[in-house]
Structures are given as structure tokens and as C-alpha cells.
């Protein structure tokens, strides 16, 4: 029975080979002037940066949802109070003022939520962008003649 002398590369849960598998493959082909440890460290940092970006995006989204729910609870409580008092002519005038304030508050709340969403996106993108800049610097170092 013949055995296959090729090393097997086993994909991880994402369907891609792991860092150790890639290291084995590079070692197998004995590519000249390739720093395997630097390459695996590079990939590890990429994964860390993506993990951090994902964490920041997730936290930002969670904060956004929590604030949106808080705004909805406040708005419903204000509307319930306004409807409860809406029996006299004075109350109708008061309701109109409350409605006007409600629209102004809704605009302010929308602006706040938009800023929160933009900040969460920017925080996550900054992590990825910083890592991409590191990658470019590393690539320039690797491509320098020795």
C-alpha cells in the first residue's frame, strides 16, 4: 500500500488552513529568505486585529441598541403621561407643546444614535486600518534586499 508523503493541511472551522499548517507548508517548500516565524507572527497579529475590530463593532452595536431602547422607553412614558392629562382645553394646548418638544427630542435622539453608530464603525475600522499600515511597513521590510 502506498502512503502519501505530502503533509496534510487541515482547515479550521472557518474552512481555511491554520497558521501552523501554513508554516508547515512553507517549511516543506523551503522557500529561500522567508522568515517563517515573522510570517506566522504577521498572520497572528492580523487575526488579533480582526478580533479586536469585531469586539469593538459588537460593543458599539450593543451600546447603540441599549440607548435606542432607553429612548423608546422614555418616549413612551412621556406619551402616556401626555395622553393621561388630555381632558381639558389647557391639556390640549399642553399636548401640542409636548408634541413639539417630542419632535425636537426625536431629532436630537436620532442625531445621538447616528453619532454612536459612526463612532462604533470608526473604532472598529481604525483597528483594521492600523493593522493594514503595519502590514505595509512589514511588507516593505521583507522586500528590501539584504
Residue pairs with C-beta under 8 A, 6 or more apart in sequence:
7 24
7 25
7 28
9 17
9 21
9 22
9 24
9 25
10 17
10 18
10 21
11 17
11 18
12 18
17 25
19 40
19 43
19 44
19 47
20 40
22 39
22 40
22 43
23 36
23 39
23 40
26 34
26 36
26 39
27 36
33 146
35 142
38 138
38 142
42 135
42 138
45 131
45 134
46 131
46 135
49 127
49 128
49 130
49 131
50 128
50 131
52 127
53 124
53 125
53 127
53 128
54 124
56 120
56 123
56 124
56 127
57 120
57 121
57 123
57 124
59 120
60 116
60 117
60 119
60 120
60 121
60 123
60 124
61 120
63 116
63 120
64 113
64 116
64 117
64 120
67 112
67 113
67 116
68 113
71 109
71 113
75 102
75 105
75 106
78 98
78 102
79 102
82 94
82 95
82 98
82 99
85 91
85 94
85 95
86 92
86 95
